């Protein structure tokens, strides 16, 4: 993603981590309404930072997959 530049990508990553951490619950992977809310929040962050529209869906899916892997650690913290 050289188009956006490293500082922008870093800002996106920070904001995504903070948003996802603040919105995951212990059972979030089982609740469609919580997953849908997270998808909206992630897409909003990507759009705000000028992330290419044609790549947002894949990026959103990747973020949620990573969040699912990490959420057990976040819920325990």
mmCIF file of the N, C-alpha and C atoms, coordinates in Angstrom:
data_MODEL
# 
_entry.id   MODEL 
# 
loop_
_atom_site.group_PDB 
_atom_site.id 
_atom_site.type_symbol 
_atom_site.label_atom_id 
_atom_site.label_alt_id 
_atom_site.label_comp_id 
_atom_site.label_asym_id 
_atom_site.label_entity_id 
_atom_site.label_seq_id 
_atom_site.pdbx_PDB_ins_code 
_atom_site.Cartn_x 
_atom_site.Cartn_y 
_atom_site.Cartn_z 
_atom_site.occupancy 
_atom_site.B_iso_or_equiv 
_atom_site.pdbx_formal_charge 
_atom_site.auth_seq_id 
_atom_site.auth_comp_id 
_atom_site.auth_asym_id 
_atom_site.auth_atom_id 
_atom_site.pdbx_PDB_model_num 
ATOM 1   N N  . UNK A 1 1  ? 0.821   -1.189  0.000  1.00 0.00 ? 1  UNK A N  1 
ATOM 2   C CA . UNK A 1 1  ? 0.000   0.000   0.000  1.00 0.00 ? 1  UNK A CA 1 
ATOM 3   C C  . UNK A 1 1  ? 0.862   1.248   0.000  1.00 0.00 ? 1  UNK A C  1 
ATOM 4   N N  . UNK A 1 2  ? 1.741   1.354   -0.896 1.00 0.00 ? 2  UNK A N  1 
ATOM 5   C CA . UNK A 1 2  ? 2.627   2.516   -0.961 1.00 0.00 ? 2  UNK A CA 1 
ATOM 6   C C  . UNK A 1 2  ? 1.860   3.798   -1.272 1.00 0.00 ? 2  UNK A C  1 
ATOM 7   N N  . UNK A 1 3  ? 0.667   3.675   -1.809 1.00 0.00 ? 3  UNK A N  1 
ATOM 8   C CA . UNK A 1 3  ? -0.131  4.846   -2.162 1.00 0.00 ? 3  UNK A CA 1 
ATOM 9   C C  . UNK A 1 3  ? -0.440  5.688   -0.920 1.00 0.00 ? 3  UNK A C  1 
ATOM 10  N N  . UNK A 1 4  ? -0.756  5.033   0.189  1.00 0.00 ? 4  UNK A N  1 
ATOM 11  C CA . UNK A 1 4  ? -1.130  5.750   1.401  1.00 0.00 ? 4  UNK A CA 1 
ATOM 12  C C  . UNK A 1 4  ? 0.079   6.236   2.189  1.00 0.00 ? 4  UNK A C  1 
ATOM 13  N N  . UNK A 1 5  ? 1.151   5.526   2.140  1.00 0.00 ? 5  UNK A N  1 
ATOM 14  C CA . UNK A 1 5  ? 2.335   5.907   2.895  1.00 0.00 ? 5  UNK A CA 1 
ATOM 15  C C  . UNK A 1 5  ? 2.339   5.289   4.284  1.00 0.00 ? 5  UNK A C  1 
ATOM 16  N N  . UNK A 1 6  ? 3.532   5.078   4.784  1.00 0.00 ? 6  UNK A N  1 
ATOM 17  C CA . UNK A 1 6  ? 3.691   4.399   6.070  1.00 0.00 ? 6  UNK A CA 1 
ATOM 18  C C  . UNK A 1 6  ? 3.038   5.121   7.244  1.00 0.00 ? 6  UNK A C  1 
ATOM 19  N N  . UNK A 1 7  ? 3.162   6.450   7.368  1.00 0.00 ? 7  UNK A N  1 
ATOM 20  C CA . UNK A 1 7  ? 2.513   7.117   8.510  1.00 0.00 ? 7  UNK A CA 1 
ATOM 21  C C  . UNK A 1 7  ? 0.991   6.924   8.523  1.00 0.00 ? 7  UNK A C  1 
ATOM 22  N N  . UNK A 1 8  ? 0.376   6.966   7.358  1.00 0.00 ? 8  UNK A N  1 
ATOM 23  C CA . UNK A 1 8  ? -1.074  6.766   7.278  1.00 0.00 ? 8  UNK A CA 1 
ATOM 24  C C  . UNK A 1 8  ? -1.439  5.335   7.638  1.00 0.00 ? 8  UNK A C  1 
ATOM 25  N N  . UNK A 1 9  ? -0.685  4.380   7.122  1.00 0.00 ? 9  UNK A N  1 
ATOM 26  C CA . UNK A 1 9  ? -0.959  2.982   7.441  1.00 0.00 ? 9  UNK A CA 1 
ATOM 27  C C  . UNK A 1 9  ? -0.770  2.718   8.934  1.00 0.00 ? 9  UNK A C  1 
ATOM 28  N N  . UNK A 1 10 ? 0.222   3.344   9.529  1.00 0.00 ? 10 UNK A N  1 
ATOM 29  C CA . UNK A 1 10 ? 0.456   3.193   10.966 1.00 0.00 ? 10 UNK A CA 1 
ATOM 30  C C  . UNK A 1 10 ? -0.732  3.755   11.752 1.00 0.00 ? 10 UNK A C  1 
ATOM 31  N N  . UNK A 1 11 ? -1.236  4.914   11.337 1.00 0.00 ? 11 UNK A N  1 
ATOM 32  C CA . UNK A 1 11 ? -2.384  5.535   12.001 1.00 0.00 ? 11 UNK A CA 1 
ATOM 33  C C  . UNK A 1 11 ? -3.627  4.649   11.863 1.00 0.00 ? 11 UNK A C  1 
ATOM 34  N N  . UNK A 1 12 ? -3.828  4.085   10.681 1.00 0.00 ? 12 UNK A N  1 
ATOM 35  C CA . UNK A 1 12 ? -4.958  3.178   10.460 1.00 0.00 ? 12 UNK A CA 1 
ATOM 36  C C  . UNK A 1 12 ? -4.839  1.979   11.395 1.00 0.00 ? 12 UNK A C  1 
ATOM 37  N N  . UNK A 1 13 ? -3.666  1.384   11.455 1.00 0.00 ? 13 UNK A N  1 
ATOM 38  C CA . UNK A 1 13 ? -3.457  0.201   12.296 1.00 0.00 ? 13 UNK A CA 1 
ATOM 39  C C  . UNK A 1 13 ? -3.743  0.506   13.764 1.00 0.00 ? 13 UNK A C  1 
ATOM 40  N N  . UNK A 1 14 ? -3.227  1.635   14.247 1.00 0.00 ? 14 UNK A N  1 
ATOM 41  C CA . UNK A 1 14 ? -3.466  2.003   15.648 1.00 0.00 ? 14 UNK A CA 1 
ATOM 42  C C  . UNK A 1 14 ? -4.948  2.168   15.932 1.00 0.00 ? 14 UNK A C  1 
ATOM 43  N N  . UNK A 1 15 ? -5.630  2.877   15.049 1.00 0.00 ? 15 UNK A N  1 
ATOM 44  C CA . UNK A 1 15 ? -7.050  3.142   15.244 1.00 0.00 ? 15 UNK A CA 1 
ATOM 45  C C  . UNK A 1 15 ? -7.869  1.854   15.149 1.00 0.00 ? 15 UNK A C  1 
ATOM 46  N N  . UNK A 1 16 ? -7.499  0.977   14.226 1.00 0.00 ? 16 UNK A N  1 
ATOM 47  C CA . UNK A 1 16 ? -8.204  -0.301  14.105 1.00 0.00 ? 16 UNK A CA 1 
ATOM 48  C C  . UNK A 1 16 ? -8.049  -1.143  15.365 1.00 0.00 ? 16 UNK A C  1 
ATOM 49  N N  . UNK A 1 17 ? -6.828  -1.255  15.873 1.00 0.00 ? 17 UNK A N  1 
ATOM 50  C CA . UNK A 1 17 ? -6.595  -2.059  17.077 1.00 0.00 ? 17 UNK A CA 1 
ATOM 51  C C  . UNK A 1 17 ? -7.390  -1.507  18.249 1.00 0.00 ? 17 UNK A C  1 
ATOM 52  N N  . UNK A 1 18 ? -7.335  -0.201  18.441 1.00 0.00 ? 18 UNK A N  1 
ATOM 53  C CA . UNK A 1 18 ? -8.057  0.409   19.559 1.00 0.00 ? 18 UNK A CA 1 
ATOM 54  C C  . UNK A 1 18 ? -9.568  0.194   19.431 1.00 0.00 ? 18 UNK A C  1 
ATOM 55  N N  . UNK A 1 19 ? -10.093 0.401   18.236 1.00 0.00 ? 19 UNK A N  1 
ATOM 56  C CA . UNK A 1 19 ? -11.528 0.246   18.013 1.00 0.00 ? 19 UNK A CA 1 
ATOM 57  C C  . UNK A 1 19 ? -11.976 -1.189  18.226 1.00 0.00 ? 19 UNK A C  1 
ATOM 58  N N  . UNK A 1 20 ? -11.243 -2.131  17.656 1.00 0.00 ? 20 UNK A N  1 
ATOM 59  C CA . UNK A 1 20 ? -11.626 -3.533  17.788 1.00 0.00 ? 20 UNK A CA 1 
ATOM 60  C C  . UNK A 1 20 ? -11.514 -3.968  19.249 1.00 0.00 ? 20 UNK A C  1 
ATOM 61  N N  . UNK A 1 21 ? -10.434 -3.618  19.912 1.00 0.00 ? 21 UNK A N  1 
ATOM 62  C CA . UNK A 1 21 ? -10.283 -3.978  21.331 1.00 0.00 ? 21 UNK A CA 1 
ATOM 63  C C  . UNK A 1 21 ? -11.416 -3.441  22.181 1.00 0.00 ? 21 UNK A C  1 
ATOM 64  N N  . UNK A 1 22 ? -11.836 -2.225  21.907 1.00 0.00 ? 22 UNK A N  1 
ATOM 65  C CA . UNK A 1 22 ? -12.888 -1.609  22.699 1.00 0.00 ? 22 UNK A CA 1 
ATOM 66  C C  . UNK A 1 22 ? -14.280 -2.155  22.386 1.00 0.00 ? 22 UNK A C  1 
ATOM 67  N N  . UNK A 1 23 ? -14.406 -2.905  21.313 1.00 0.00 ? 23 UNK A N  1 
ATOM 68  C CA . UNK A 1 23 ? -15.722 -3.385  20.909 1.00 0.00 ? 23 UNK A CA 1 
ATOM 69  C C  . UNK A 1 23 ? -15.889 -4.897  20.940 1.00 0.00 ? 23 UNK A C  1 
ATOM 70  N N  . UNK A 1 24 ? -14.827 -5.634  21.212 1.00 0.00 ? 24 UNK A N  1 
ATOM 71  C CA . UNK A 1 24 ? -14.993 -7.087  21.289 1.00 0.00 ? 24 UNK A CA 1 
ATOM 72  C C  . UNK A 1 24 ? -15.523 -7.470  22.661 1.00 0.00 ? 24 UNK A C  1 
ATOM 73  N N  . UNK A 1 25 ? -16.362 -8.470  22.652 1.00 0.00 ? 25 UNK A N  1 
ATOM 74  C CA . UNK A 1 25 ? -16.846 -9.065  23.889 1.00 0.00 ? 25 UNK A CA 1 
ATOM 75  C C  . UNK A 1 25 ? -16.422 -10.515 23.871 1.00 0.00 ? 25 UNK A C  1 
ATOM 76  N N  . UNK A 1 26 ? -16.598 -11.192 24.963 1.00 0.00 ? 26 UNK A N  1 
ATOM 77  C CA . UNK A 1 26 ? -16.149 -12.583 25.043 1.00 0.00 ? 26 UNK A CA 1 
ATOM 78  C C  . UNK A 1 26 ? -16.789 -13.433 23.952 1.00 0.00 ? 26 UNK A C  1 
ATOM 79  N N  . UNK A 1 27 ? -18.053 -13.205 23.662 1.00 0.00 ? 27 UNK A N  1 
ATOM 80  C CA . UNK A 1 27 ? -18.759 -14.034 22.679 1.00 0.00 ? 27 UNK A CA 1 
ATOM 81  C C  . UNK A 1 27 ? -18.969 -13.341 21.332 1.00 0.00 ? 27 UNK A C  1 
ATOM 82  N N  . UNK A 1 28 ? -18.151 -12.332 21.035 1.00 0.00 ? 28 UNK A N  1 
ATOM 83  C CA . UNK A 1 28 ? -18.393 -11.537 19.829 1.00 0.00 ? 28 UNK A CA 1 
ATOM 84  C C  . UNK A 1 28 ? -18.352 -12.355 18.548 1.00 0.00 ? 28 UNK A C  1 
ATOM 85  N N  . UNK A 1 29 ? -17.556 -13.406 18.513 1.00 0.00 ? 29 UNK A N  1 
ATOM 86  C CA . UNK A 1 29 ? -17.457 -14.202 17.282 1.00 0.00 ? 29 UNK A CA 1 
ATOM 87  C C  . UNK A 1 29 ? -18.732 -15.017 17.043 1.00 0.00 ? 29 UNK A C  1 
ATOM 88  N N  . UNK A 1 30 ? -19.565 -15.169 18.070 1.00 0.00 ? 30 UNK A N  1 
ATOM 89  C CA . UNK A 1 30 ? -20.810 -15.932 17.940 1.00 0.00 ? 30 UNK A CA 1 
ATOM 90  C C  . UNK A 1 30 ? -22.014 -15.032 17.663 1.00 0.00 ? 30 UNK A C  1 
ATOM 91  N N  . UNK A 1 31 ? -21.853 -13.753 17.825 1.00 0.00 ? 31 UNK A N  1 
ATOM 92  C CA . UNK A 1 31 ? -22.979 -12.828 17.699 1.00 0.00 ? 31 UNK A CA 1 
ATOM 93  C C  . UNK A 1 31 ? -22.847 -12.003 16.422 1.00 0.00 ? 31 UNK A C  1 
ATOM 94  N N  . UNK A 1 32 ? -23.762 -12.264 15.495 1.00 0.00 ? 32 UNK A N  1 
ATOM 95  C CA . UNK A 1 32 ? -23.710 -11.589 14.192 1.00 0.00 ? 32 UNK A CA 1 
ATOM 96  C C  . UNK A 1 32 ? -23.858 -10.077 14.325 1.00 0.00 ? 32 UNK A C  1 
ATOM 97  N N  . UNK A 1 33 ? -24.684 -9.608  15.260 1.00 0.00 ? 33 UNK A N  1 
ATOM 98  C CA . UNK A 1 33 ? -24.867 -8.164  15.393 1.00 0.00 ? 33 UNK A CA 1 
ATOM 99  C C  . UNK A 1 33 ? -23.576 -7.473  15.829 1.00 0.00 ? 33 UNK A C  1 
ATOM 100 N N  . UNK A 1 34 ? -22.789 -8.116  16.664 1.00 0.00 ? 34 UNK A N  1 
ATOM 101 C CA . UNK A 1 34 ? -21.513 -7.536  17.099 1.00 0.00 ? 34 UNK A CA 1 
ATOM 102 C C  . UNK A 1 34 ? -20.511 -7.561  15.947 1.00 0.00 ? 34 UNK A C  1 
ATOM 103 N N  . UNK A 1 35 ? -20.470 -8.652  15.208 1.00 0.00 ? 35 UNK A N  1 
ATOM 104 C CA . UNK A 1 35 ? -19.577 -8.733  14.044 1.00 0.00 ? 35 UNK A CA 1 
ATOM 105 C C  . UNK A 1 35 ? -19.958 -7.685  13.005 1.00 0.00 ? 35 UNK A C  1 
ATOM 106 N N  . UNK A 1 36 ? -21.252 -7.489  12.787 1.00 0.00 ? 36 UNK A N  1 
ATOM 107 C CA . UNK A 1 36 ? -21.711 -6.494  11.809 1.00 0.00 ? 36 UNK A CA 1 
ATOM 108 C C  . UNK A 1 36 ? -21.304 -5.092  12.251 1.00 0.00 ? 36 UNK A C  1 
ATOM 109 N N  . UNK A 1 37 ? -21.431 -4.813  13.535 1.00 0.00 ? 37 UNK A N  1 
ATOM 110 C CA . UNK A 1 37 ? -21.032 -3.502  14.059 1.00 0.00 ? 37 UNK A CA 1 
ATOM 111 C C  . UNK A 1 37 ? -19.531 -3.283  13.861 1.00 0.00 ? 37 UNK A C  1 
ATOM 112 N N  . UNK A 1 38 ? -18.735 -4.303  14.122 1.00 0.00 ? 38 UNK A N  1 
ATOM 113 C CA . UNK A 1 38 ? -17.291 -4.189  13.926 1.00 0.00 ? 38 UNK A CA 1 
ATOM 114 C C  . UNK A 1 38 ? -16.941 -3.950  12.456 1.00 0.00 ? 38 UNK A C  1 
ATOM 115 N N  . UNK A 1 39 ? -17.626 -4.649  11.560 1.00 0.00 ? 39 UNK A N  1 
ATOM 116 C CA . UNK A 1 39 ? -17.377 -4.443  10.125 1.00 0.00 ? 39 UNK A CA 1 
ATOM 117 C C  . UNK A 1 39 ? -17.620 -2.986  9.743  1.00 0.00 ? 39 UNK A C  1 
ATOM 118 N N  . UNK A 1 40 ? -18.719 -2.425  10.247 1.00 0.00 ? 40 UNK A N  1 
ATOM 119 C CA . UNK A 1 40 ? -19.042 -1.024  9.955  1.00 0.00 ? 40 UNK A CA 1 
ATOM 120 C C  . UNK A 1 40 ? -17.952 -0.105  10.496 1.00 0.00 ? 40 UNK A C  1 
ATOM 121 N N  . UNK A 1 41 ? -17.514 -0.341  11.732 1.00 0.00 ? 41 UNK A N  1 
ATOM 122 C CA . UNK A 1 41 ? -16.483 0.503   12.336 1.00 0.00 ? 41 UNK A CA 1 
ATOM 123 C C  . UNK A 1 41 ? -15.166 0.420   11.575 1.00 0.00 ? 41 UNK A C  1 
ATOM 124 N N  . UNK A 1 42 ? -14.784 -0.781  11.172 1.00 0.00 ? 42 UNK A N  1 
ATOM 125 C CA . UNK A 1 42 ? -13.536 -0.965  10.432 1.00 0.00 ? 42 UNK A CA 1 
ATOM 126 C C  . UNK A 1 42 ? -13.614 -0.247  9.079  1.00 0.00 ? 42 UNK A C  1 
ATOM 127 N N  . UNK A 1 43 ? -14.710 -0.428  8.365  1.00 0.00 ? 43 UNK A N  1 
ATOM 128 C CA . UNK A 1 43 ? -14.864 0.223   7.063  1.00 0.00 ? 43 UNK A CA 1 
ATOM 129 C C  . UNK A 1 43 ? -14.856 1.739   7.199  1.00 0.00 ? 43 UNK A C  1 
ATOM 130 N N  . UNK A 1 44 ? -15.462 2.246   8.266  1.00 0.00 ? 44 UNK A N  1 
ATOM 131 C CA . UNK A 1 44 ? -15.489 3.694   8.501  1.00 0.00 ? 44 UNK A CA 1 
ATOM 132 C C  . UNK A 1 44 ? -14.067 4.234   8.700  1.00 0.00 ? 44 UNK A C  1 
ATOM 133 N N  . UNK A 1 45 ? -13.257 3.514   9.465  1.00 0.00 ? 45 UNK A N  1 
ATOM 134 C CA . UNK A 1 45 ? -11.865 3.925   9.694  1.00 0.00 ? 45 UNK A CA 1 
ATOM 135 C C  . UNK A 1 45 ? -11.086 3.916   8.389  1.00 0.00 ? 45 UNK A C  1 
ATOM 136 N N  . UNK A 1 46 ? -11.246 2.861   7.611  1.00 0.00 ? 46 UNK A N  1 
ATOM 137 C CA . UNK A 1 46 ? -10.530 2.769   6.335  1.00 0.00 ? 46 UNK A CA 1 
ATOM 138 C C  . UNK A 1 46 ? -10.935 3.904   5.396  1.00 0.00 ? 46 UNK A C  1 
ATOM 139 N N  . UNK A 1 47 ? -12.229 4.179   5.331  1.00 0.00 ? 47 UNK A N  1 
ATOM 140 C CA . UNK A 1 47 ? -12.715 5.262   4.460  1.00 0.00 ? 47 UNK A CA 1 
ATOM 141 C C  . UNK A 1 47 ? -12.177 6.615   4.930  1.00 0.00 ? 47 UNK A C  1 
ATOM 142 N N  . UNK A 1 48 ? -12.176 6.834   6.238  1.00 0.00 ? 48 UNK A N  1 
ATOM 143 C CA . UNK A 1 48 ? -11.705 8.100   6.811  1.00 0.00 ? 48 UNK A CA 1 
ATOM 144 C C  . UNK A 1 48 ? -10.258 8.390   6.408  1.00 0.00 ? 48 UNK A C  1 
ATOM 145 N N  . UNK A 1 49 ? -9.452  7.346   6.336  1.00 0.00 ? 49 UNK A N  1 
ATOM 146 C CA . UNK A 1 49 ? -8.030  7.513   6.018  1.00 0.00 ? 49 UNK A CA 1 
ATOM 147 C C  . UNK A 1 49 ? -7.728  7.375   4.529  1.00 0.00 ? 49 UNK A C  1 
ATOM 148 N N  . UNK A 1 50 ? -8.759  7.284   3.694  1.00 0.00 ? 50 UNK A N  1 
ATOM 149 C CA . UNK A 1 50 ? -8.546  7.241   2.254  1.00 0.00 ? 50 UNK A CA 1 
ATOM 150 C C  . UNK A 1 50 ? -8.085  5.899   1.724  1.00 0.00 ? 50 UNK A C  1 
ATOM 151 N N  . UNK A 1 51 ? -8.384  4.823   2.451  1.00 0.00 ? 51 UNK A N  1 
ATOM 152 C CA . UNK A 1 51 ? -8.017  3.487   1.984  1.00 0.00 ? 51 UNK A CA 1 
ATOM 153 C C  . UNK A 1 51 ? -8.759  3.218   0.674  1.00 0.00 ? 51 UNK A C  1 
ATOM 154 N N  . UNK A 1 52 ? -8.107  2.626   -0.320 1.00 0.00 ? 52 UNK A N  1 
ATOM 155 C CA . UNK A 1 52 ? -8.744  2.413   -1.634 1.00 0.00 ? 52 UNK A CA 1 
ATOM 156 C C  . UNK A 1 52 ? -10.060 1.625   -1.511 1.00 0.00 ? 52 UNK A C  1 
ATOM 157 N N  . UNK A 1 53 ? -11.141 2.146   -2.062 1.00 0.00 ? 53 UNK A N  1 
ATOM 158 C CA . UNK A 1 53 ? -12.461 1.505   -1.941 1.00 0.00 ? 53 UNK A CA 1 
ATOM 159 C C  . UNK A 1 53 ? -12.481 0.051   -2.409 1.00 0.00 ? 53 UNK A C  1 
ATOM 160 N N  . UNK A 1 54 ? -11.742 -0.256  -3.470 1.00 0.00 ? 54 UNK A N  1 
ATOM 161 C CA . UNK A 1 54 ? -11.763 -1.613  -4.006 1.00 0.00 ? 54 UNK A CA 1 
ATOM 162 C C  . UNK A 1 54 ? -11.017 -2.605  -3.123 1.00 0.00 ? 54 UNK A C  1 
ATOM 163 N N  . UNK A 1 55 ? -10.300 -2.133  -2.132 1.00 0.00 ? 55 UNK A N  1 
ATOM 164 C CA . UNK A 1 55 ? -9.546  -3.026  -1.256 1.00 0.00 ? 55 UNK A CA 1 
ATOM 165 C C  . UNK A 1 55 ? -10.120 -3.073  0.165  1.00 0.00 ? 55 UNK A C  1 
ATOM 166 N N  . UNK A 1 56 ? -11.151 -2.290  0.435  1.00 0.00 ? 56 UNK A N  1 
ATOM 167 C CA . UNK A 1 56 ? -11.699 -2.195  1.796  1.00 0.00 ? 56 UNK A CA 1 
ATOM 168 C C  . UNK A 1 56 ? -12.320 -3.495  2.283  1.00 0.00 ? 56 UNK A C  1 
ATOM 169 N N  . UNK A 1 57 ? -13.062 -4.184  1.413  1.00 0.00 ? 57 UNK A N  1 
ATOM 170 C CA . UNK A 1 57 ? -13.741 -5.405  1.847  1.00 0.00 ? 57 UNK A CA 1 
ATOM 171 C C  . UNK A 1 57 ? -12.727 -6.460  2.281  1.00 0.00 ? 57 UNK A C  1 
ATOM 172 N N  . UNK A 1 58 ? -11.695 -6.647  1.482  1.00 0.00 ? 58 UNK A N  1 
ATOM 173 C CA . UNK A 1 58 ? -10.652 -7.633  1.824  1.00 0.00 ? 58 UNK A CA 1 
ATOM 174 C C  . UNK A 1 58 ? -9.922  -7.209  3.102  1.00 0.00 ? 58 UNK A C  1 
ATOM 175 N N  . UNK A 1 59 ? -9.628  -5.927  3.232  1.00 0.00 ? 59 UNK A N  1 
ATOM 176 C CA . UNK A 1 59 ? -8.947  -5.440  4.438  1.00 0.00 ? 59 UNK A CA 1 
ATOM 177 C C  . UNK A 1 59 ? -9.823  -5.639  5.669  1.00 0.00 ? 59 UNK A C  1 
ATOM 178 N N  . UNK A 1 60 ? -11.112 -5.377  5.527  1.00 0.00 ? 60 UNK A N  1 
ATOM 179 C CA . UNK A 1 60 ? -12.041 -5.559  6.651  1.00 0.00 ? 60 UNK A CA 1 
ATOM 180 C C  . UNK A 1 60 ? -12.072 -7.020  7.073  1.00 0.00 ? 60 UNK A C  1 
ATOM 181 N N  . UNK A 1 61 ? -12.148 -7.910  6.104  1.00 0.00 ? 61 UNK A N  1 
ATOM 182 C CA . UNK A 1 61 ? -12.163 -9.344  6.406  1.00 0.00 ? 61 UNK A CA 1 
ATOM 183 C C  . UNK A 1 61 ? -10.876 -9.754  7.120  1.00 0.00 ? 61 UNK A C  1 
ATOM 184 N N  . UNK A 1 62 ? -9.746  -9.259  6.657  1.00 0.00 ? 62 UNK A N  1 
ATOM 185 C CA . UNK A 1 62 ? -8.459  -9.575  7.276  1.00 0.00 ? 62 UNK A CA 1 
ATOM 186 C C  . UNK A 1 62 ? -8.404  -9.076  8.721  1.00 0.00 ? 62 UNK A C  1 
ATOM 187 N N  . UNK A 1 63 ? -8.873  -7.853  8.941  1.00 0.00 ? 63 UNK A N  1 
ATOM 188 C CA . UNK A 1 63 ? -8.879  -7.289  10.295 1.00 0.00 ? 63 UNK A CA 1 
ATOM 189 C C  . UNK A 1 63 ? -9.730  -8.151  11.226 1.00 0.00 ? 63 UNK A C  1 
ATOM 190 N N  . UNK A 1 64 ? -10.911 -8.562  10.779 1.00 0.00 ? 64 UNK A N  1 
ATOM 191 C CA . UNK A 1 64 ? -11.793 -9.359  11.629 1.00 0.00 ? 64 UNK A CA 1 
ATOM 192 C C  . UNK A 1 64 ? -11.222 -10.758 11.881 1.00 0.00 ? 64 UNK A C  1 
ATOM 193 N N  . UNK A 1 65 ? -10.560 -11.332 10.883 1.00 0.00 ? 65 UNK A N  1 
ATOM 194 C CA . UNK A 1 65 ? -9.913  -12.629 11.083 1.00 0.00 ? 65 UNK A CA 1 
ATOM 195 C C  . UNK A 1 65 ? -8.802  -12.521 12.132 1.00 0.00 ? 65 UNK A C  1 
ATOM 196 N N  . UNK A 1 66 ? -7.998  -11.464 12.032 1.00 0.00 ? 66 UNK A N  1 
ATOM 197 C CA . UNK A 1 66 ? -6.927  -11.264 13.008 1.00 0.00 ? 66 UNK A CA 1 
ATOM 198 C C  . UNK A 1 66 ? -7.507  -10.998 14.399 1.00 0.00 ? 66 UNK A C  1 
ATOM 199 N N  . UNK A 1 67 ? -8.577  -10.226 14.456 1.00 0.00 ? 67 UNK A N  1 
ATOM 200 C CA . UNK A 1 67 ? -9.227  -9.934  15.734 1.00 0.00 ? 67 UNK A CA 1 
ATOM 201 C C  . UNK A 1 67 ? -9.745  -11.213 16.379 1.00 0.00 ? 67 UNK A C  1 
ATOM 202 N N  . UNK A 1 68 ? -10.292 -12.122 15.574 1.00 0.00 ? 68 UNK A N  1 
ATOM 203 C CA . UNK A 1 68 ? -10.783 -13.387 16.118 1.00 0.00 ? 68 UNK A CA 1 
ATOM 204 C C  . UNK A 1 68 ? -9.641  -14.183 16.759 1.00 0.00 ? 68 UNK A C  1 
ATOM 205 N N  . UNK A 1 69 ? -8.466  -14.141 16.127 1.00 0.00 ? 69 UNK A N  1 
ATOM 206 C CA . UNK A 1 69 ? -7.321  -14.860 16.668 1.00 0.00 ? 69 UNK A CA 1 
ATOM 207 C C  . UNK A 1 69 ? -6.818  -14.229 17.965 1.00 0.00 ? 69 UNK A C  1 
ATOM 208 N N  . UNK A 1 70 ? -6.862  -12.911 18.045 1.00 0.00 ? 70 UNK A N  1 
ATOM 209 C CA . UNK A 1 70 ? -6.316  -12.203 19.184 1.00 0.00 ? 70 UNK A CA 1 
ATOM 210 C C  . UNK A 1 70 ? -7.321  -11.940 20.305 1.00 0.00 ? 70 UNK A C  1 
ATOM 211 N N  . UNK A 1 71 ? -8.603  -12.066 20.026 1.00 0.00 ? 71 UNK A N  1 
ATOM 212 C CA . UNK A 1 71 ? -9.609  -11.638 20.988 1.00 0.00 ? 71 UNK A CA 1 
ATOM 213 C C  . UNK A 1 71 ? -9.608  -12.429 22.287 1.00 0.00 ? 71 UNK A C  1 
ATOM 214 N N  . UNK A 1 72 ? -9.199  -13.665 22.242 1.00 0.00 ? 72 UNK A N  1 
ATOM 215 C CA . UNK A 1 72 ? -9.160  -14.431 23.483 1.00 0.00 ? 72 UNK A CA 1 
ATOM 216 C C  . UNK A 1 72 ? -8.148  -13.818 24.449 1.00 0.00 ? 72 UNK A C  1 
ATOM 217 N N  . UNK A 1 73 ? -7.042  -13.332 23.899 1.00 0.00 ? 73 UNK A N  1 
ATOM 218 C CA . UNK A 1 73 ? -6.037  -12.652 24.740 1.00 0.00 ? 73 UNK A CA 1 
ATOM 219 C C  . UNK A 1 73 ? -6.574  -11.320 25.243 1.00 0.00 ? 73 UNK A C  1 
ATOM 220 N N  . UNK A 1 74 ? -7.284  -10.582 24.365 1.00 0.00 ? 74 UNK A N  1 
ATOM 221 C CA . UNK A 1 74 ? -7.813  -9.270  24.745 1.00 0.00 ? 74 UNK A CA 1 
ATOM 222 C C  . UNK A 1 74 ? -8.885  -9.416  25.816 1.00 0.00 ? 74 UNK A C  1 
ATOM 223 N N  . UNK A 1 75 ? -9.739  -10.424 25.698 1.00 0.00 ? 75 UNK A N  1 
ATOM 224 C CA . UNK A 1 75 ? -10.832 -10.614 26.654 1.00 0.00 ? 75 UNK A CA 1 
ATOM 225 C C  . UNK A 1 75 ? -10.270 -10.984 28.031 1.00 0.00 ? 75 UNK A C  1 
ATOM 226 N N  . UNK A 1 76 ? -9.121  -11.666 28.053 1.00 0.00 ? 76 UNK A N  1 
ATOM 227 C CA . UNK A 1 76 ? -8.524  -12.080 29.312 1.00 0.00 ? 76 UNK A CA 1 
ATOM 228 C C  . UNK A 1 76 ? -7.787  -10.937 29.988 1.00 0.00 ? 76 UNK A C  1 
ATOM 229 N N  . UNK A 1 77 ? -7.407  -9.926  29.225 1.00 0.00 ? 77 UNK A N  1 
ATOM 230 C CA . UNK A 1 77 ? -6.612  -8.820  29.777 1.00 0.00 ? 77 UNK A CA 1 
ATOM 231 C C  . UNK A 1 77 ? -7.460  -7.849  30.581 1.00 0.00 ? 77 UNK A C  1 
# 
